[in-house]
Structures are given as C-alpha cells and as structure tokens.
Amino acid sequence: MRRTPRALVVAYYFPPIGGGGVNRTVKVVRGLAAAGWRVLVLTADRAAWVRDESQLREIPESVRVVRLPNPDWGRVAARRDGRIGRPGVGAGRLRGWLIPDLQVGWSALAAAATLPIAASRAVDAVYTTCPPYSAHAAGRLGRALGVPWVADFRDAWTLYPSRGDFPPLRQAFERRLEEAVLKRADHVLFASPGVRDRYVARIPGLAVRSTTVMTGFDPRDFAAARGIEPPRGRFRIVHAGSALLDDRGATVDAFLAALRIWLERDPAVARTVEVRFVGAEAGLADRIAAHGLSRFVAAQGRVPRARLASVLRTAHLCAYLAPAGAGGADPIPGKLFDAVGAERPLFAIAPPGPVRDLVDRLRLGFTAHPGDASDIASQLAELCSRVLRNEPLPAPEGAARVELSCETAVARVVHTLERVAARERMPCAFPSAS
C-alpha cells in the first residue's frame, strides 16, 4: 500500500498574518493537502505586519500548523498606523545589523525545529519560501540530513531593488548565502521568469534544477463577486495593496504627477475620475495632498482578502506601480493575478521587462514607463473617455485566465515536490547526506 507523502512547509508569512506574500503559500498548502499529502507548517506566532483572520478559513483541517515563538525584531520601535504595520527608526537600524533580514531570529528557531523532524525522516520533503530569506536555513539543514528540499523565491534576494543600499561587504556576504541556497536545493521555484533568468545566468547547473511558477489567481476567490460592476458615469481606478514599500515611492510619485498633468489638461477629471488606493500606507495621503489631487484621489485602509474581489470588481482599471530601477521590471505582482481574477484590465507602470511582456503577451491591459508622466496621463485620458462613452475596456481572455490560474501553478508545485521526494530525474547539487 502506498504511504502517504509528508511535507514540511516553512513559511514565516502565514495566516492570520496577512499581506500579498501569504496567498501563494496558502494555495500551495491547500494543493498539497488536496493531492493527499500530510502537511506540517512551521510559521510565526505573531509578526509586526498586517493580519487577515479571514484567510484562516483557507487552511484545510488536515494541515497541522505549528506557530513558533517569534523574537520579531521588526517590532522594535514599531509604529502602527491602523493600516499596515511599519517598522520605526529602531527597526530601520536593526535592518542594517541583522543578516540577512529582521526575521533571522525566528528562522533560527524554525531551523532548530526542523532538525529532529529531518533527522527522524518524519517528512519526505521540505518546502521553504522567502522572503524572509533567512527561512531557507531550515531547508539547508533538512537537506544536509538527507531530506529533499524545494526552495521557493517569491521575490529575488540580492537582486531585489530595495536591497541595493547595503554596504558592499554585506552584499557580498549575502550573495554567498544566496548562492548556497541556489546550489544546494534540489529544486528552486521562482515566481518571475525575469528573476529566474538572472539567477540561471549566475549559477551553473541551476537551469535544470529550477522552474518559473507564477503565483496565479484562485477563481473561487472571485466567484461571489461576479455580479458586481463599476459605477456608471465615472471612471474608477483601484490600486490594492502596499504602495510605498520596496522602493515604489518614485513610481508612485510618477503616477501622481501624471494624474496632476491630466487634471491640468482637463479640470473635469476631478468630477469624472476616482482613484482609490486600498490598503496603502499612511504616508501616501500626504503625497496625494502635495500633488493637489485630494479631490479625486484617496488612500484608505486595507480590506480582508475575502473582500478584495468585491473591491476590484468595482474598478474599471486596476493599477500596478513597479519598484524603481531596472530590477523593478522583474517581479510579477499579486496585483496582476488579482486583476485577472476580477476580470479587469491592469494598468502596469513599470520599466520594460517581464511584467510588461506578460501584460502585452496575454493582453491583460495596458503598460507605461514610469519615466513618462505625459504618456501615462494621455493613456488614462483615452481609457476614461472610452468608459464615459460606455465602451467596455477589454478584460483578460479565457486562455490568459487558464495560464494564470493558481490551479495550474499549484499543480506544478505539487508535481515538483512529488518528483523531488521520489528523487526521480531530479539532479541534485550535493549527495543526499551533504
């Protein structure tokens, strides 16, 4: 009789911790459980981050969740603004001292918890997901004890735009940590093809031990909101999620500058257009006011994941503002998949690269360069005029929705874990007991 496969999932961000990084892991855990795996999740008991109790309902009853005590140095001098937890000055200093991230204390506990599990072969595979990057320490330890390991990169590590301000010595040290993960994991998953391409160019042999698996959207999350439509007689743009984190500030300012140009060209914009930042940081309201846009641009608190579909369905256009710099073109954001799930076009303000290529290839919406505020304003004006003439904007088509469904993505992750656990045709960088 075939034995039930067992997986250890190490994920700092997991319900009731909320935010965009949680959804991918939740869907993987659900997919593994549905495929007959017995799943044990190691996560944090608390964190200086947003909470979303609604996502607890996503966790199957068969999944065992162990919440490890969290030193959570991100809470040092943390300031809560009622919308999203943000580290204060103390945490900012700690970011410069703790390598590779503020969660390294929790990750050390997760690695210690992994030790007896791996040593006793209580699981058939370890799945670690970053950020935080330190979470991969548990996978390295499990791999050293002979348990197959899949390392998931929801975001790039040293290549991520917001990590370029560290001193050269620290960057070099983190590159060594990063390369150890990329070389020792049995398989590496990347959420973006651009990120995978950059790492494959650096790490010999990684091409055959890595796969791009984009996060995707879950059709079930959007089913109840199918009948909701945008308001008539107004053009509504919705940006859902953090706006200023991860070096997005410059792109936010470019977008606001474009809205100001549009308003100066056509004062009626203040009456016919509504721009909503949902779940934005408190500092965004000041930027909106500084651009003189408060009459039709607003920042509001976050909504639970369970309500996000309804919010996005009220939009004519969903916005995505990429991180600044060339590396900002690489991440494929959750906002893209949410727009597809809500059947709304995406307006992606990003440099040329993977995210724009995906939008163009699958006809998911429209793109603009953050350095061309005038073009952004012109495109928005044209889209607004179409909406006000009652011309529907193109929604993502069926083929795109199939390709970007999380059902497709999760099936690939589950298949990867099955192959790794069985050690079938999966090249390994080191012997199993390395």
C-alpha positions in Angstrom: 0.0 0.0 0.0 1.3 3.4 -0.9 2.5 5.5 2.0 1.0 9.0 2.5 3.7 11.6 1.4 4.6 14.1 4.1 5.8 17.7 3.6 7.3 20.3 6.0 6.4 23.8 4.9 8.5 26.6 6.5 6.7 29.9 5.9 7.1 33.0 8.2 4.1 34.7 6.5 1.1 32.5 7.0 -2.5 33.2 8.3 -3.5 35.0 10.4 -0.5 37.1 9.2 -1.8 38.7 6.0 -0.4 40.6 3.0 0.3 39.7 -0.6 3.1 37.2 0.2 0.7 34.9 2.1 -1.6 33.8 -0.7 0.9 31.8 -2.7 1.9 29.7 0.3 -1.7 29.1 1.3 -2.6 27.8 -2.1 0.4 25.5 -2.2 -0.6 24.1 1.2 -4.2 23.6 0.0 -2.9 21.9 -3.1 -0.7 19.5 -1.3 -3.5 18.6 1.1 -5.8 18.0 -1.8 -3.2 15.8 -3.5 -3.1 13.6 -0.5 -0.1 15.0 1.3 0.2 15.2 5.1 1.4 18.8 5.6 3.1 20.3 8.6 3.6 24.1 8.6 6.1 26.0 10.7 5.2 29.6 11.0 5.4 32.6 13.3 3.1 33.1 16.2 2.9 36.8 15.6 4.6 39.5 13.5 4.8 43.2 13.1 2.7 43.0 10.0 -0.9 43.1 8.8 -3.3 40.5 10.0 -6.1 38.8 8.0 -8.2 36.5 10.0 -10.3 35.6 7.0 -7.5 33.6 5.4 -7.6 31.1 8.3 -10.6 29.6 6.6 -8.4 28.6 3.7 -6.3 26.2 5.8 -7.6 22.6 5.4 -8.3 20.8 8.7 -5.8 18.1 7.8 -2.9 20.6 7.9 -1.0 20.8 11.1 0.2 24.4 11.9 2.9 25.0 14.5 3.4 28.6 15.5 6.9 29.1 16.8 7.7 32.0 19.2 8.8 35.0 17.2 11.6 37.3 18.5 10.3 39.6 15.8 12.9 42.4 15.9 10.7 44.1 13.4 8.6 45.2 16.4 11.4 47.2 17.9 10.2 50.8 17.9 7.4 49.7 15.5 4.7 52.2 14.8 1.2 51.0 13.9 -0.7 53.4 11.7 -4.0 51.5 11.6 -3.5 50.3 8.0 -0.3 48.4 7.9 2.5 47.7 10.5 5.6 49.6 9.6 9.0 49.3 11.4 10.1 52.5 13.0 13.5 54.0 13.5 14.8 51.2 15.7 13.8 48.5 13.3 15.4 50.5 10.5 18.7 50.4 12.3 18.3 46.7 13.0 17.7 46.1 9.3 21.3 47.2 8.8 22.7 44.9 11.5 20.7 41.7 11.1 21.7 39.5 8.2 20.0 38.6 6.0 16.8 40.1 7.5 14.8 41.0 10.6 13.3 37.6 10.8 16.7 35.8 11.3 15.8 35.0 15.0 12.6 33.3 14.1 14.3 31.4 11.2 16.9 30.1 13.7 14.1 28.6 15.8 12.5 27.2 12.6 15.8 25.5 11.7 16.1 24.1 15.2 12.5 22.7 14.9 13.4 21.2 11.6 16.4 19.3 13.0 14.5 16.5 14.8 11.9 16.3 12.0 14.5 15.8 9.3 16.8 13.6 11.4 13.9 11.2 12.1 12.8 11.3 8.4 9.3 12.3 9.6 8.8 14.1 6.3 9.6 13.3 2.6 10.3 16.9 1.5 11.0 20.3 2.9 9.5 23.4 1.2 10.8 26.8 2.3 9.6 30.1 0.9 11.1 33.6 1.0 11.0 36.3 1.9 12.2 36.3 4.7 15.4 34.9 3.1 16.6 33.5 6.4 13.8 30.9 6.3 15.8 28.9 3.8 18.1 28.0 6.7 15.6 25.3 7.7 15.8 23.8 4.2 19.6 23.8 4.1 19.6 21.9 7.5 17.0 19.4 6.3 18.9 18.9 3.1 22.1 18.3 5.0 20.3 15.5 6.8 19.2 13.9 3.6 15.6 15.3 3.2 14.9 16.6 -0.3 14.4 20.4 -0.4 12.4 22.8 -2.6 13.3 26.5 -2.2 10.7 28.9 -3.3 11.6 32.5 -4.2 8.5 34.7 -4.2 10.9 37.6 -4.6 14.5 37.8 -5.6 17.1 38.1 -2.8 20.2 40.2 -3.5 18.7 41.2 -6.8 15.6 42.7 -5.3 15.5 46.5 -5.9 15.1 47.5 -2.2 18.2 45.6 -1.1 20.7 47.6 -3.1 21.5 50.0 -0.4 23.6 47.7 1.8 27.4 48.1 2.1 29.5 46.1 -0.4 30.8 43.7 2.2 27.3 42.8 3.4 26.1 42.4 -0.2 29.0 40.1 -0.9 28.2 38.0 2.2 24.5 37.8 1.3 25.4 36.7 -2.2 27.3 33.8 -0.7 24.3 32.8 1.5 22.1 33.1 -1.5 24.3 31.0 -3.7 24.4 28.3 -1.1 20.6 28.1 -1.3 20.6 28.1 -5.0 23.3 25.4 -5.3 22.1 23.1 -2.5 18.4 23.0 -3.0 17.1 20.0 -5.0 14.8 22.4 -6.9 14.3 26.1 -6.9 11.0 27.8 -7.8 10.8 31.4 -9.0 7.7 33.5 -9.1 9.0 35.5 -12.0 10.8 34.4 -15.3 13.0 37.5 -15.2 14.3 36.6 -11.7 15.0 33.1 -12.8 16.8 34.2 -15.9 19.1 36.4 -13.8 20.0 33.6 -11.4 20.4 31.0 -14.1 23.0 33.3 -15.7 24.9 33.3 -12.4 24.6 29.8 -11.1 26.0 26.9 -13.2 23.5 24.0 -13.4 20.6 25.9 -12.0 18.7 25.9 -15.2 17.9 22.1 -14.9 17.0 22.5 -11.2 14.7 25.4 -11.3 11.3 26.3 -12.7 9.3 29.5 -13.0 5.9 29.1 -11.3 3.9 32.3 -11.2 1.5 32.6 -8.3 -1.8 32.8 -10.2 -5.3 33.6 -9.0 -7.9 31.3 -7.5 -11.2 31.5 -9.4 -13.0 30.6 -6.1 -11.9 33.8 -4.5 -13.7 35.8 -7.1 -16.9 33.7 -7.8 -19.1 35.5 -5.3 -18.2 39.0 -6.7 -19.0 38.1 -10.4 -22.2 40.3 -10.5 -20.5 43.5 -9.2 -19.9 46.2 -11.8 -18.2 49.6 -11.7 -20.2 52.8 -11.3 -21.6 54.4 -14.4 -20.7 58.0 -15.3 -17.4 57.8 -13.5 -14.0 56.3 -14.3 -12.7 54.3 -11.3 -9.0 53.2 -10.9 -8.1 50.9 -7.9 -4.7 50.2 -6.6 -4.9 47.5 -4.0 -2.1 46.7 -1.6 1.0 48.5 -0.4 2.2 51.4 -2.5 5.4 52.7 -0.9 7.2 49.5 0.2 10.1 48.0 -1.7 11.3 51.3 -3.4 8.0 52.0 -5.1 7.9 55.6 -3.9 9.4 57.0 -7.1 6.8 55.2 -9.3 4.0 56.4 -7.0 5.2 59.9 -7.5 5.3 59.4 -11.3 1.8 58.2 -11.2 0.6 61.1 -9.1 2.5 63.5 -11.4 0.7 62.0 -14.3 -2.7 62.5 -12.6 -1.8 66.1 -12.0 -0.9 66.6 -15.7 -4.2 65.0 -16.6 -6.1 67.3 -14.2 -4.4 70.4 -15.6 -5.2 69.4 -19.1 -8.9 68.6 -18.2 -10.3 70.1 -15.0 -13.4 67.9 -15.4 -11.2 65.0 -14.3 -11.9 66.0 -10.6 -15.6 65.2 -11.2 -15.4 62.2 -13.5 -12.5 60.2 -12.2 -12.0 58.4 -8.9 -8.6 56.9 -7.9 -8.6 54.7 -4.8 -5.5 53.3 -3.1 -6.8 50.5 -0.9 -4.5 49.2 1.9 -2.0 51.9 1.3 0.5 53.3 3.9 -0.5 56.4 5.9 2.3 58.4 4.2 0.6 58.2 0.8 -2.2 60.6 1.8 0.5 63.4 2.3 1.9 62.7 -1.2 -1.6 62.9 -2.7 -2.2 66.2 -1.0 1.2 67.5 -2.1 0.2 66.9 -5.7 -3.1 68.7 -5.2 -5.2 65.6 -6.0 -7.2 65.0 -2.9 -10.5 65.9 -4.7 -10.5 62.7 -6.6 -7.6 60.5 -5.3 -7.9 58.8 -1.9 -5.9 56.4 0.3 -7.9 54.1 2.6 -7.3 51.2 4.9 -6.7 47.7 3.8 -9.6 45.2 3.4 -9.5 41.5 4.2 -8.5 39.2 1.4 -12.1 37.8 1.4 -13.4 41.3 0.4 -10.7 42.1 -2.1 -12.6 40.6 -5.1 -15.6 42.9 -4.5 -13.4 46.0 -4.3 -11.6 45.1 -7.6 -14.8 44.4 -9.4 -15.9 48.0 -8.7 -12.9 49.2 -10.7 -12.8 49.9 -14.5 -9.0 49.6 -14.3 -6.6 48.1 -11.7 -3.2 49.7 -11.2 0.2 48.3 -10.6 3.2 50.5 -9.7 6.5 48.7 -10.0 9.6 49.2 -7.8 12.1 51.8 -9.1 15.1 50.8 -11.2 15.7 48.2 -13.8 15.1 45.3 -11.4 11.6 46.7 -10.8 10.6 45.2 -14.1 11.2 41.6 -12.9 8.6 40.9 -10.1 5.3 39.5 -11.3 3.0 41.1 -8.7 0.0 39.6 -7.0 -1.9 42.7 -8.2 -1.7 41.3 -11.7 -3.3 38.0 -10.8 -5.9 39.7 -8.7 -6.9 41.9 -11.7 -7.2 38.8 -13.9 -9.3 37.1 -11.3 -11.6 40.1 -11.1 -11.8 40.2 -14.9 -10.5 43.8 -15.0 -7.6 45.2 -17.2 -4.4 46.1 -15.5 -2.5 49.4 -16.0 1.1 48.5 -15.2 3.5 51.4 -14.8 6.9 49.6 -15.0 10.1 49.6 -17.0 10.4 47.3 -19.9 10.8 43.7 -18.7 8.9 40.5 -17.7 5.9 42.1 -16.2 5.2 44.3 -19.2 6.0 41.4 -21.5 3.4 39.3 -19.7 0.7 42.1 -19.9 1.3 42.5 -23.6 1.6 38.8 -24.5 -1.6 37.8 -22.7 -3.4 41.1 -23.4 -4.0 41.8 -19.7 -4.3 45.5 -20.1 -2.0 48.5 -20.7 1.6 49.5 -19.9 3.5 52.7 -19.4 7.0 53.7 -18.5 7.3 55.4 -15.1 9.6 58.0 -16.6 6.9 59.3 -19.0 4.2 61.0 -16.9 2.8 62.7 -20.0 2.2 59.3 -21.7 0.6 57.9 -18.6 -1.7 60.9 -18.5 -2.6 60.5 -22.2 -3.3 56.8 -21.9 -5.5 57.3 -18.8 -7.4 60.1 -20.6 -8.2 57.8 -23.6 -9.3 55.0 -21.3 -11.5 57.3 -19.4 -13.2 58.7 -22.5 -14.0 55.1 -23.6 -15.6 54.3 -20.2 -17.6 57.5 -20.2 -18.9 56.6 -23.7 -20.0 53.3 -22.2 -17.4 51.3 -24.1 -16.2 48.4 -22.0 -12.4 48.0 -21.6 -11.0 44.7 -22.7 -11.0 42.1 -19.9 -8.4 39.2 -19.8 -9.5 36.4 -22.1 -10.1 32.8 -21.3 -6.7 31.5 -22.4 -4.9 34.0 -20.2 -7.1 33.1 -17.2 -6.2 29.4 -17.7 -2.5 30.1 -17.9 -2.6 32.4 -14.8 -4.9 30.3 -12.7 -3.4 29.2 -9.4 -4.8 25.7 -10.1 -2.2 25.5 -12.9 0.5 26.9 -10.7 -0.2 24.7 -7.7 -0.3 21.6 -9.8 3.3 22.3 -11.0 4.5 22.9 -7.4 2.9 19.6 -6.2 4.4 17.8 -9.1 7.8 19.2 -8.3 7.6 18.1 -4.7 6.5 14.7 -5.8 9.5 14.3 -8.1 11.9 15.7 -5.5 10.6 13.4 -2.8 10.9 10.4 -5.0 14.3 11.6 -6.3 13.2 10.9 -9.9 15.2 12.5 -12.6 15.9 15.5 -10.3 19.6 16.5 -10.4 21.0 17.3 -7.0 23.9 19.7 -6.3 25.2 17.5 -3.5 24.8 14.0 -2.3 21.8 13.4 -0.1 23.8 13.4 3.2 25.9 16.5 2.3 
